[in-house]
Amino acid sequence: MTALFCLFAPLAFAAPDPAWVEMRDGLVRDASEAELHAWEIGTDWQKRVLAMDVRAWQFDRAVASLAWTESPAPYRNGLLRFADPRLQVADAAGPILARLVWGKEPEPVRVALAESVTRAGKAWGGVVAAMLPAEADVLVRTVLVEDGRYADPASALQLVHLGFEDNAAPVRAAAARTAAWITPATAVKDDLLSSLEDPDAAVRAEAARTVGWLDVEGGWQPLVKRLADSDAGVRLAALKALQHLDSASAATLPEVQVLRQDKDTRVQRAAMGSSGGE
């Protein structure tokens, strides 16, 4: 998962509306197989999440209860994380998503829930892609797109496309990173090449890295253009991408000769062929 920084502090864990719980429990008791199946294959993502939650309560109450009541623990970089391995099963995805949607949790817990669902099998991908445009929290959207690589291939691609279209730069940057896991590369070619012109420097840099990693067709000249980017991080990412693609050809580029005098020492070292890090 990407390094999202959330300062850890004591949190007041919330609970869903009692009326919602009563409704859900009634479905657990009375919903027919046909009704739940219709919701699961329908277009209403809220009904899909609810059906997943109801099924979990019907078939594995211990996992469903744990998903709704477990408290996340402090993790690295001030994040929270649900570490219990009992939640890393497919039956946990529905309750985790339901808690994310209706649990009224504070943002750090919602971010932890988003990360947790991506470790609960692969059945979550389609419904997460359906609910992503309705998710208001940028950090939650970022995590869901970042970890979209763990979804089934079709859902992973859908999450990446949605991420590239997001109005928040961190989500678009996450999409550019996750695109590195998509095959074939042609499926994300247009999004990546367009992202090299993104107004946000972090997005341009991530797109440059992935274009180089995937050897995206038609990516050489757009990467060369980014060697003159106003942001040093983008210049460095583009240079390293070109070096990855063809180090000999990159070394002869006039633009690389210019970068040997770059005001950023990281860029200078990379242009001189040094192994200096970012």
C-alpha positions as CSV (number, residue, x, y, z in Angstrom):
1,M,0.0,0.0,0.0
2,T,1.2,3.5,-0.7
3,A,2.6,5.6,2.2
4,L,-0.4,7.4,3.4
5,F,0.4,9.4,6.5
6,C,-2.3,9.5,9.2
7,L,-1.2,10.7,12.6
8,F,-2.3,8.0,15.1
9,A,-4.4,9.3,18.0
10,P,-7.0,7.7,20.3
11,L,-10.1,7.2,18.2
12,A,-13.8,7.0,19.1
13,F,-15.0,4.0,17.2
14,A,-18.4,4.4,15.8
15,A,-21.3,2.1,15.1
16,P,-24.0,1.9,12.3
17,D,-27.5,3.1,12.9
18,P,-29.5,0.7,15.0
19,A,-32.2,0.8,12.4
20,W,-29.7,-0.3,9.7
21,V,-28.5,-3.2,11.9
22,E,-32.0,-4.3,12.5
23,M,-32.7,-4.2,8.7
24,R,-29.5,-6.2,8.0
25,D,-30.3,-8.7,10.7
26,G,-33.8,-9.2,9.3
27,L,-32.2,-10.0,5.9
28,V,-29.8,-12.4,7.5
29,R,-32.9,-14.2,9.0
30,D,-35.3,-13.9,6.2
31,A,-33.7,-13.1,2.8
32,S,-34.1,-15.8,0.2
33,E,-31.3,-17.2,-2.0
34,A,-33.0,-15.7,-5.0
35,E,-33.2,-12.3,-3.5
36,L,-29.6,-12.2,-2.5
37,H,-28.5,-13.5,-5.8
38,A,-30.5,-10.8,-7.6
39,W,-28.8,-8.1,-5.5
40,E,-25.3,-9.6,-6.1
41,I,-25.6,-9.5,-9.9
42,G,-27.5,-6.2,-10.0
43,T,-26.2,-2.7,-10.8
44,D,-26.9,-1.2,-7.4
45,W,-23.6,-1.4,-5.6
46,Q,-25.1,-0.7,-2.2
47,K,-27.3,-3.8,-2.6
48,R,-24.3,-5.8,-3.7
49,V,-22.4,-4.8,-0.6
50,L,-25.4,-5.5,1.6
51,A,-25.9,-8.9,0.0
52,M,-22.2,-9.8,0.6
53,D,-22.5,-8.8,4.3
54,V,-25.7,-10.7,4.8
55,R,-24.2,-13.9,3.2
56,A,-21.2,-13.6,5.6
57,W,-23.5,-13.4,8.6
58,Q,-25.5,-16.4,7.3
59,F,-22.5,-18.6,6.7
60,D,-19.7,-17.5,9.0
61,R,-21.0,-15.4,11.8
62,A,-17.6,-15.5,13.6
63,V,-15.8,-13.8,10.7
64,A,-18.7,-11.3,10.1
65,S,-18.8,-10.3,13.7
66,L,-15.0,-9.9,13.9
67,A,-15.0,-7.7,10.7
68,W,-17.6,-5.4,12.3
69,T,-16.0,-5.2,15.8
70,E,-12.2,-5.6,15.4
71,S,-10.2,-2.5,16.2
72,P,-7.2,-1.8,14.0
73,A,-3.8,-1.5,15.5
74,P,-1.1,1.1,15.0
75,Y,1.0,0.2,11.9
76,R,4.0,1.8,10.3
77,N,4.1,5.5,9.4
78,G,1.2,6.2,11.8
79,L,-1.2,4.1,9.8
80,L,-3.8,1.7,11.3
81,R,-4.1,-1.8,10.1
82,F,-6.4,-4.8,10.7
83,A,-3.8,-7.5,11.2
84,D,-6.0,-10.5,12.3
85,P,-5.4,-13.3,9.7
86,R,-9.0,-14.4,10.2
87,L,-10.1,-11.4,8.2
88,Q,-7.9,-12.4,5.2
89,V,-10.6,-14.7,3.8
90,A,-13.2,-14.1,1.1
91,D,-16.1,-14.2,3.6
92,A,-14.7,-11.1,5.4
93,A,-14.9,-8.9,2.3
94,G,-18.7,-8.2,2.6
95,P,-18.7,-7.2,6.3
96,I,-15.5,-5.1,5.8
97,L,-17.1,-3.2,2.9
98,A,-20.4,-2.8,4.7
99,R,-18.5,-1.3,7.7
100,L,-16.6,1.0,5.4
101,V,-19.9,2.2,3.8
102,W,-22.3,2.3,6.8
103,G,-20.0,2.0,9.9
104,K,-19.6,5.8,10.5
105,E,-16.0,5.2,11.3
106,P,-13.3,8.0,11.5
107,E,-11.1,8.4,8.5
108,P,-8.1,6.5,9.8
109,V,-10.3,3.5,10.5
110,R,-11.9,3.7,7.0
111,V,-8.5,3.8,5.4
112,A,-7.6,0.7,7.3
113,L,-10.8,-1.0,6.3
114,A,-10.1,-0.1,2.6
115,E,-6.7,-1.7,2.9
116,S,-8.1,-4.7,4.7
117,V,-10.7,-5.6,2.1
118,T,-8.0,-5.9,-0.6
119,R,-6.5,-8.8,1.4
120,A,-9.9,-10.6,1.7
121,G,-9.8,-12.9,-1.4
122,K,-10.7,-11.4,-4.8
123,A,-14.5,-11.2,-4.9
124,W,-14.4,-7.6,-3.8
125,G,-13.0,-6.1,-7.0
126,G,-16.1,-5.6,-9.0
127,V,-18.2,-4.1,-6.2
128,V,-15.3,-1.8,-5.1
129,A,-15.0,-0.5,-8.7
130,A,-18.7,0.1,-8.7
131,M,-18.7,2.0,-5.4
132,L,-15.4,4.0,-6.0
133,P,-17.0,7.0,-7.7
134,A,-19.3,7.5,-4.8
135,E,-16.6,7.4,-2.2
136,A,-15.9,10.9,-0.8
137,D,-12.7,10.2,1.0
138,V,-9.6,10.8,-1.1
139,L,-7.4,8.6,1.1
140,V,-9.9,5.7,0.9
141,R,-10.1,6.0,-2.9
142,T,-6.3,6.2,-3.1
143,V,-5.9,2.9,-1.1
144,L,-8.6,1.1,-3.1
145,V,-6.9,2.1,-6.4
146,E,-3.4,1.5,-5.1
147,D,-4.3,-2.0,-3.9
148,G,-6.4,-2.7,-7.0
149,R,-3.6,-4.9,-8.3
150,Y,-4.8,-7.6,-5.9
151,A,-8.2,-7.7,-7.5
152,D,-9.2,-10.0,-10.4
153,P,-7.7,-8.7,-13.7
154,A,-10.9,-7.2,-15.0
155,S,-11.6,-5.3,-11.8
156,A,-8.0,-4.2,-11.4
157,L,-8.1,-2.6,-14.9
158,Q,-11.4,-0.9,-14.1
159,L,-10.1,0.5,-10.9
160,V,-7.0,1.8,-12.7
161,H,-9.1,3.5,-15.3
162,L,-11.3,5.1,-12.6
163,G,-8.2,6.2,-10.8
164,F,-6.8,8.0,-13.8
165,E,-10.2,9.8,-14.1
166,D,-10.2,10.9,-10.5
167,N,-10.2,14.7,-9.7
168,A,-7.7,14.1,-6.8
169,A,-4.0,13.9,-7.7
170,P,-3.1,11.3,-5.1
171,V,-5.7,8.9,-6.6
172,R,-4.3,9.5,-10.2
173,A,-0.8,8.9,-8.9
174,A,-2.0,5.6,-7.3
175,A,-3.5,4.6,-10.7
176,A,-0.2,5.3,-12.4
177,R,1.6,3.1,-10.0
178,T,-1.0,0.3,-10.1
179,A,-1.0,0.4,-13.9
180,A,2.5,-1.3,-13.7
181,W,0.7,-4.5,-12.7
182,I,-1.8,-4.5,-15.6
183,T,-1.3,-6.8,-18.6
184,P,-1.3,-6.3,-21.4
185,A,0.3,-2.8,-21.2
186,T,-1.8,-1.7,-24.2
187,A,-4.8,-1.7,-21.8
188,V,-3.3,1.3,-19.9
189,K,-1.2,2.9,-22.7
190,D,-3.5,5.8,-23.4
191,D,-4.0,6.6,-19.7
192,L,-0.3,6.5,-19.0
193,L,0.7,8.6,-21.9
194,S,-1.9,11.2,-21.1
195,S,-0.8,11.2,-17.5
196,L,2.7,12.3,-18.6
197,E,1.0,15.7,-19.2
198,D,-0.9,15.7,-15.9
199,P,-0.9,19.1,-14.1
200,D,0.4,17.4,-10.9
201,A,4.1,16.6,-10.8
202,A,3.7,13.4,-8.7
203,V,1.3,12.0,-11.3
204,R,3.7,12.8,-14.1
205,A,6.6,11.1,-12.2
206,E,4.6,8.0,-11.5
207,A,3.4,7.8,-15.1
208,A,7.0,8.1,-16.3
209,R,8.2,5.3,-14.1
210,T,5.4,3.0,-15.2
211,V,5.8,3.9,-18.9
212,G,9.4,2.9,-18.6
213,W,8.7,-0.2,-16.6
214,L,6.1,-1.5,-19.0
215,D,7.9,-0.3,-22.2
216,V,4.7,1.3,-23.3
217,E,4.5,1.5,-27.1
218,G,5.0,5.1,-28.2
219,G,6.4,6.1,-24.9
220,W,10.0,7.1,-25.8
221,Q,9.3,10.6,-27.2
222,P,6.8,11.6,-24.5
223,L,9.5,10.6,-21.9
224,V,12.1,12.6,-23.7
225,K,9.8,15.6,-23.5
226,R,9.6,15.2,-19.7
227,L,13.4,15.5,-19.5
228,A,12.6,19.3,-19.6
229,D,9.9,19.1,-17.0
230,S,9.8,22.0,-14.5
231,D,9.8,19.4,-11.7
232,A,13.1,17.7,-10.8
233,G,11.3,14.5,-9.7
234,V,9.7,14.2,-13.0
235,R,12.9,14.8,-14.9
236,L,14.6,12.2,-12.8
237,A,11.8,9.6,-13.3
238,A,11.7,10.2,-17.0
239,L,15.5,9.9,-17.3
240,K,15.6,6.6,-15.4
241,A,12.7,5.3,-17.5
242,L,14.6,6.0,-20.7
243,Q,17.8,4.5,-19.2
244,H,15.8,1.4,-18.3
245,L,14.4,1.2,-21.9
246,D,17.7,1.7,-23.7
247,S,20.6,3.1,-21.7
248,A,22.9,3.5,-24.7
249,S,20.4,5.5,-26.7
250,A,19.4,7.6,-23.7
251,A,23.0,8.6,-23.1
252,T,23.3,10.1,-26.6
253,L,20.2,12.3,-26.2
254,P,21.0,16.1,-26.3
255,E,18.4,16.5,-23.5
256,V,20.5,14.1,-21.3
257,Q,23.6,16.1,-22.0
258,V,21.8,19.2,-20.6
259,L,20.7,17.3,-17.5
260,R,24.4,16.7,-16.6
261,Q,24.3,20.4,-15.6
262,D,20.9,20.2,-13.9
263,K,20.5,22.2,-10.8
264,D,19.2,19.1,-9.0
265,T,22.1,16.9,-8.0
266,R,20.0,13.7,-8.2
267,V,19.3,14.5,-11.8
268,Q,23.0,15.4,-12.4
269,R,24.2,12.1,-11.0
270,A,21.7,10.0,-13.0
271,A,22.5,11.8,-16.2
272,M,26.2,11.1,-15.6
273,G,25.4,7.5,-15.2
274,S,25.8,7.5,-11.4
275,S,23.8,5.1,-9.3
276,G,22.7,7.9,-7.0
277,G,19.2,7.4,-5.6
278,E,16.1,9.5,-5.8
